[in-house]
């Protein structure tokens, strides 16, 4: 059996600078929205993307990874439940 000297597990891909800039733009755009307004806007955006056939689970995953550090545990749980509904085509 070979020794695995200097073996390093590949890190998970990080969000690109473009993704980070998009998130910053969204944060600024929706800064004055309350939680209910943000959820309504996310649902509207997802529905529109699905109707146009451009919805991407990968982009949603990247968005969540970028936003999660800025959310409370309760907000993360709500977002997770919302994404589960989106992925199950309930939204």
C-alpha positions as CSV (number, residue, x, y, z in Angstrom):
1,X,0.0,0.0,0.0
2,X,1.3,3.4,-0.9
3,X,1.9,6.1,1.6
4,X,-0.2,9.2,1.1
5,X,2.5,11.6,2.0
6,X,1.6,15.3,1.6
7,X,-1.9,14.3,0.6
8,X,-4.3,17.2,0.8
9,X,-8.0,17.0,0.4
10,X,-9.2,19.3,-2.4
11,X,-11.1,22.3,-0.9
12,X,-14.7,22.8,-2.0
13,X,-14.9,25.4,-4.7
14,X,-15.4,28.9,-3.5
15,X,-17.7,31.4,-4.9
16,X,-16.2,33.5,-7.7
17,X,-15.7,37.3,-7.4
18,X,-18.6,37.7,-9.8
19,X,-20.9,35.8,-7.4
20,X,-19.7,37.8,-4.5
21,X,-20.4,41.1,-6.4
22,X,-23.9,39.8,-7.3
23,X,-24.6,39.1,-3.6
24,X,-23.3,42.6,-2.6
25,X,-25.7,44.1,-5.2
26,X,-28.6,42.1,-3.9
27,X,-27.8,43.1,-0.3
28,X,-27.8,46.7,-1.3
29,X,-31.0,46.5,-3.4
30,X,-32.9,44.7,-0.7
31,X,-31.4,46.3,2.3
32,X,-34.7,48.0,3.5
33,X,-36.8,44.9,2.9
34,X,-38.2,43.0,5.9
35,X,-38.0,39.2,6.1
36,X,-41.5,38.6,4.6
37,X,-40.7,41.0,1.7
38,X,-37.4,39.2,1.1
39,X,-39.1,35.8,1.0
40,X,-41.8,37.1,-1.4
41,X,-39.1,38.5,-3.7
42,X,-37.1,35.2,-3.6
43,X,-40.3,33.2,-4.5
44,X,-41.2,35.6,-7.3
45,X,-37.7,35.4,-8.7
46,X,-37.6,31.6,-8.5
47,X,-41.0,31.3,-10.2
48,X,-40.0,33.7,-13.0
49,X,-36.7,31.7,-13.5
50,X,-38.5,28.4,-13.6
51,X,-41.1,29.8,-16.0
52,X,-38.3,31.0,-18.3
53,X,-36.5,27.7,-17.9
54,X,-33.3,29.3,-16.5
55,X,-33.6,28.3,-12.9
56,X,-30.3,26.7,-11.7
57,X,-30.1,24.6,-8.5
58,X,-26.3,25.2,-8.6
59,X,-26.7,29.0,-8.6
60,X,-29.2,28.7,-5.7
61,X,-26.7,26.6,-3.8
62,X,-24.0,29.2,-4.4
63,X,-26.3,32.0,-3.3
64,X,-27.2,30.2,-0.1
65,X,-23.5,29.5,0.7
66,X,-22.7,33.2,0.2
67,X,-25.7,34.4,2.3
68,X,-25.6,31.9,5.1
69,X,-22.8,33.5,7.1
70,X,-24.9,36.7,7.4
71,X,-28.0,34.9,8.7
72,X,-29.0,33.8,12.2
73,X,-29.6,30.2,12.9
74,X,-33.3,30.7,12.7
75,X,-33.0,32.5,9.3
76,X,-30.8,29.7,8.0
77,X,-33.4,27.2,9.0
78,X,-36.2,29.2,7.3
79,X,-34.1,29.5,4.1
80,X,-33.3,25.8,4.2
81,X,-37.0,25.0,4.4
82,X,-37.8,27.4,1.6
83,X,-35.1,25.9,-0.7
84,X,-36.4,22.5,0.1
85,X,-39.9,23.6,-1.2
86,X,-38.3,25.2,-4.2
87,X,-36.3,22.0,-5.0
88,X,-39.5,19.9,-4.6
89,X,-41.3,22.1,-7.1
90,X,-43.7,23.3,-4.5
91,X,-42.7,26.8,-5.4
